[in-house]
Amino acid sequence: MDSLFEYRNCPNCGQNDFDVLFESNMRDCDFREEVDTVYMIPGGKYGRHVKCRNCHLIYVNPIEKASKINEAYFQRHTGDARIIRGTRLTATESQVRLIKRYGNGTHLLDIGCGEGFFLFNASKAGYTAKGIELSQDAAAYARREFGLNVEAKTFEELRFPENHFDVITLWQVLEHIPYPLMILREVHRILKPGGLLATSTPDIEGILAKIFRRRWWNLRRLHINQFTAKTLMDMLSRAGFKDVFRTGYKEYISLSMLVIPLLKHLKVYKRAKALFHPGSTSGKIMNKLRFAYPSRLDNCTVIGFK
C-alpha cells in the first residue's frame, strides 16, 4: 500500500514539523472505490490529519499520489447535477455579485468550474468567462447545457500568458490540491496587475465543523487540506497577493440536496427513486424548497489582489 501514497511537507510553509490530530479511518479496500459524490452526510472516510507547528495549517499526510487524485477526478460522473442545478445557479448569482463588488475588468477564469453553474452566471453578467475542470463528465455538461468555454485539463497543462486575466476564481478547489501554494503562485502570475482572486474552502473552524467534529461532512477522502480563514489568508499572502481579506456570500441548499444524498448513503434511493427523483412532482417541489444561509457557517471565503 505504501506505493499508493506520498508524504509531503506542509503545503503552505514547507516545514516538516507537525502534530498528528487524528489518524485515518480508511481501510485498504476504501482506496479502490470511486470518488464519493455524496455530500452533507456526516461520518465519511478521511486520511490522517496533521497540524503544522509553524503555520498551523491542517492537512492530510500522507496523501494518495497526485496522479491517482487526478485520475479520480478525471473519471468523476455528474450524477447529482439535476439535484443541485437550481440551487447552485441561485447560490452562484451571489458569488458573481461578490466579484463584481470588488473586481474590475471582465476577463475571467474559473478553475475547477464543475458543471459550470458559476461560469454560466458570470457569462450572463457580462464576463468573458473560461473554465477549467478535471472531470470529463462535468466539463461536457457545462459545454452541453450552457454552451460554455470549458477545457477538461489540469491547470498546470494550460500555461496561460502572464498578466492575462482580470478575475480568477477557485470555489471549493484548494482543499483538493496536493500543492495549493504552487497553484496560487501561478494564478498570481497570470492575473493582471490589480486583478482579483476569489477563493473559498470548507472552514475547519466553522460552526458546523465544531458541532460535528470528526463526523463533519467535509472530512472526506479527497479533502486533503483543511483551511481556516487565517491559514487561507496566510497562503494567499505567501503567494504574493496583497490586501487579502475574508468575506462571504449567501449560500443555498434545497430539500432535495439534503434528502436524496441521505437516501443514497443509506442505500435506499433506488427503491424510493420514483418518489424523490428530480423529474418527479415531489422531486420538483423539493428542489424549489431552498434555504439560504451565510457561507461563513461552513466555508471561509477570501479575496486578494495582485
Salt bridges, closest charged atoms under 4 A:
ASP17 OD1 - ARG53 NH1 2.94
ASP19 OD1 - ARG53 NH2 2.68
ASP30 OD1 - ARG27 NH2 3.68
ASP30 OD2 - LYS45 NZ 3.82
GLU64 OE1 - LYS68 NZ 3.58
GLU64 OE2 - ARG221 NE 2.96
ASP80 OD1 - LYS264 NZ 2.85
GLU115 OE2 - ARG76 NH1 3.89
GLU133 OE2 - ARG76 NH2 3.97
ASP137 OD2 - HIS77 ND1 3.80
GLU145 OE1 - ARG85 NH1 2.84
GLU145 OE2 - ARG144 NE 3.51
GLU151 OE2 - LYS130 NZ 2.79
GLU151 OE1 - LYS153 NZ 3.60
ASP166 OD1 - LYS192 NZ 3.36
GLU175 OE2 - HIS176 NE2 3.48
GLU186 OE1 - ARG159 NH1 3.40
GLU186 OE2 - ARG189 NH2 2.67
ASP203 OD2 - ARG246 NH2 3.36
ASP234 OD2 - ARG238 NE 2.99
GLU251 OE1 - ARG88 NH1 2.83
